[in-house]
Amino acid sequence: MGYLKEMSDQGYNVSSISNFHRVMLPNIFRSLGIYNNSKIVEIGAAHGHCAISLWEGGYQNIRIVDIDTYNFDYFKSAYGFECFQCDVSKEAIPFSSESIRVVLNAHLIEHLSTPEYFLSESFRIIEPGGIFILVTPDWRRQYKTFYRDPTHLRPYDKESIARLLRLSGFTRIQISSWGSAYGFGRLQAYRIYQRFGFIGRDLIAIGFKE
């Protein structure tokens, strides 16, 4: 059984996208000055919670890269996403250098034993002035549950992610907590005050390519 199929069987699939993703991701992209027609690549898209949320928010120039093709047919037929199978831990990401505005990856880097190659490839394909965005569990807040996913290999905190992005060439790095907490998610308080979307148990890191 594949990883994505197992997730889908447990109820985490293309039909379980949260309102948090639908609200927060387009808002972040707009706050970063990312235009609707910008070329976006999501790497490790899994069930498409990020890509679909962005598509619904007006960002439809999206390409998908994943090692698991489980959802590719759905992505293509429902949203018109171009999909590419690639093992980013060792294979070149299939785009020309400096051709992509945004590289997005959520809950991918903790699955890579050696993320340096993936980061160097991401840096290569991002155009000058482009943006790299990642989401990963915050080890400081999830150390008791991190290895419940047996495919998790490397944990990170704010300091280690910042250093990794600096070593990969990214600048103007911004890192904060990601997600909601303390009942604010249930109340969807982030719809009114975006800061309530930056208090959760994950990390979001943003880096720029000068």
Legacy VTK file of the C-alpha trace (Angstrom):
# vtk DataFile Version 3.0
C-alpha trace
ASCII
DATASET POLYDATA
POINTS 210 float
0.000 0.000 0.000
1.322 3.439 -0.942
1.759 6.276 1.522
-0.926 8.499 -0.014
-3.403 5.645 -0.330
-2.943 4.806 3.349
-3.557 8.458 4.246
-6.647 8.532 2.052
-8.010 5.368 3.618
-7.641 7.013 7.039
-9.704 10.013 5.962
-7.026 12.520 4.927
-7.626 13.001 1.215
-8.661 15.420 -1.536
-12.102 15.899 0.017
-10.872 16.877 3.488
-9.317 20.280 2.735
-9.684 22.568 5.718
-11.040 26.102 5.657
-7.737 27.084 7.263
-5.868 26.206 4.065
-8.496 27.850 1.884
-8.272 31.128 3.793
-4.668 31.390 4.925
-2.697 30.279 1.877
-4.169 32.754 -0.649
-3.870 35.478 1.987
-0.168 34.739 2.490
0.478 34.734 -1.247
-1.265 38.079 -1.637
0.662 39.543 1.297
3.907 38.501 -0.412
2.926 40.301 -3.608
2.518 37.085 -5.600
0.327 37.739 -8.644
-2.450 35.358 -9.677
-0.660 34.393 -12.894
2.669 33.640 -11.189
4.246 30.288 -11.986
3.921 28.125 -8.871
5.317 24.663 -8.217
4.139 22.605 -5.278
6.585 19.837 -4.466
5.244 16.908 -2.492
1.644 17.980 -3.047
0.219 14.782 -1.536
-3.593 15.207 -1.630
-3.422 18.760 -2.940
-4.614 20.665 0.110
-2.280 23.555 -0.671
-2.529 23.536 -4.470
-6.308 23.247 -4.516
-6.697 25.981 -1.886
-4.524 28.291 -3.980
-6.421 27.384 -7.169
-9.701 28.256 -5.477
-8.122 31.531 -4.339
-7.282 32.567 -7.894
-3.783 31.083 -8.293
-4.210 28.631 -11.147
-0.797 28.588 -12.851
0.247 25.625 -10.713
2.438 22.620 -11.388
2.668 19.538 -9.172
5.799 17.508 -8.436
5.552 14.342 -6.342
7.163 10.946 -6.067
3.721 9.360 -5.614
1.350 9.627 -8.592
-1.720 8.560 -6.595
-3.679 11.807 -7.208
-2.231 12.850 -10.549
-5.234 11.838 -12.664
-7.568 13.740 -10.354
-5.347 16.830 -10.321
-5.224 16.866 -14.118
-8.916 16.261 -14.749
-10.364 18.452 -11.974
-7.911 21.373 -11.992
-5.748 21.098 -15.078
-2.539 20.900 -13.050
0.546 19.709 -14.895
1.970 16.829 -12.869
5.517 15.477 -12.801
6.805 12.401 -11.007
10.175 13.057 -9.408
12.188 11.859 -6.433
13.446 15.259 -5.313
15.924 13.713 -2.896
18.100 12.680 -5.839
16.529 13.695 -9.176
16.601 17.096 -10.860
13.320 18.988 -10.548
12.015 19.037 -14.150
12.002 22.798 -14.794
14.456 25.196 -16.353
16.686 27.324 -14.165
15.145 30.586 -12.932
11.748 29.785 -14.473
9.470 29.550 -11.411
8.149 32.360 -9.214
7.203 30.301 -6.152
8.240 26.881 -4.894
5.904 25.615 -2.188
6.273 22.458 -0.139
4.298 21.419 2.910
5.265 18.512 5.137
7.944 17.280 2.784
11.336 18.241 4.175
10.965 16.165 7.354
10.675 13.096 5.106
14.071 13.692 3.454
17.223 12.261 5.020
19.400 14.683 3.046
17.418 17.820 2.133
20.377 19.753 0.734
19.939 18.460 -2.833
16.226 19.270 -2.847
16.928 22.776 -1.574
19.655 23.403 -4.138
17.317 22.290 -6.929
14.541 24.503 -5.582
16.938 27.448 -5.504
17.996 26.685 -9.079
14.496 26.785 -10.577
13.332 29.901 -8.687
13.693 33.140 -10.621
15.512 36.145 -9.110
13.113 37.789 -6.702
11.211 34.521 -6.368
10.076 32.882 -3.178
10.520 29.539 -1.423
7.858 28.507 1.113
7.883 25.433 3.303
5.785 24.042 6.126
7.093 21.436 8.566
6.276 20.222 12.086
7.798 22.297 14.867
9.926 19.827 16.823
9.734 21.987 19.938
5.953 21.556 19.980
5.599 18.086 18.440
8.487 16.061 19.854
6.075 13.654 21.540
4.164 12.888 18.335
6.649 13.528 15.521
7.617 9.880 14.996
4.047 8.622 14.964
4.506 9.049 11.238
7.065 6.306 10.531
8.236 8.100 7.381
9.445 11.150 9.338
13.244 11.250 9.260
14.475 14.694 10.369
12.873 17.096 12.837
13.348 20.862 12.702
12.839 23.931 14.853
12.948 27.613 13.893
16.722 27.888 14.262
17.593 24.793 12.234
15.222 25.674 9.381
16.561 29.233 9.228
20.128 28.003 9.071
19.302 25.406 6.408
17.686 28.030 4.190
20.607 30.433 4.644
23.056 27.693 3.697
20.980 27.037 0.581
21.294 30.670 -0.555
17.946 32.103 0.509
17.757 35.530 2.124
15.236 37.667 4.021
14.083 34.527 5.784
10.860 34.694 7.774
9.820 31.893 10.103
6.778 31.676 12.323
4.401 29.191 13.857
1.734 27.935 11.482
-1.779 26.754 12.179
-4.370 27.632 14.736
-4.660 26.581 18.390
-6.475 27.113 21.689
-9.903 26.742 20.062
-9.326 29.592 17.610
-9.255 27.102 14.736
-12.699 25.785 15.598
-13.943 29.388 15.740
-12.093 30.185 12.483
-10.782 33.352 14.102
-8.070 33.561 11.415
-10.789 34.732 9.006
-10.974 37.993 10.947
-7.488 38.273 12.455
-4.829 36.549 10.358
-2.447 36.354 13.315
-4.598 33.544 14.745
-3.329 31.417 11.856
0.254 31.759 13.072
-0.007 30.143 16.514
-0.124 26.455 15.685
2.190 23.463 16.081
3.827 23.643 12.642
6.362 26.073 11.217
6.109 28.092 8.040
9.350 29.371 6.546
9.669 31.862 3.702
12.905 32.656 1.906
13.718 34.869 -1.081
16.156 34.417 -3.944
17.937 37.688 -4.598
LINES 1 211
210 0 1 2 3 4 5 6 7 8 9 10 11 12 13 14 15 16 17 18 19 20 21 22 23 24 25 26 27 28 29 30 31 32 33 34 35 36 37 38 39 40 41 42 43 44 45 46 47 48 49 50 51 52 53 54 55 56 57 58 59 60 61 62 63 64 65 66 67 68 69 70 71 72 73 74 75 76 77 78 79 80 81 82 83 84 85 86 87 88 89 90 91 92 93 94 95 96 97 98 99 100 101 102 103 104 105 106 107 108 109 110 111 112 113 114 115 116 117 118 119 120 121 122 123 124 125 126 127 128 129 130 131 132 133 134 135 136 137 138 139 140 141 142 143 144 145 146 147 148 149 150 151 152 153 154 155 156 157 158 159 160 161 162 163 164 165 166 167 168 169 170 171 172 173 174 175 176 177 178 179 180 181 182 183 184 185 186 187 188 189 190 191 192 193 194 195 196 197 198 199 200 201 202 203 204 205 206 207 208 209
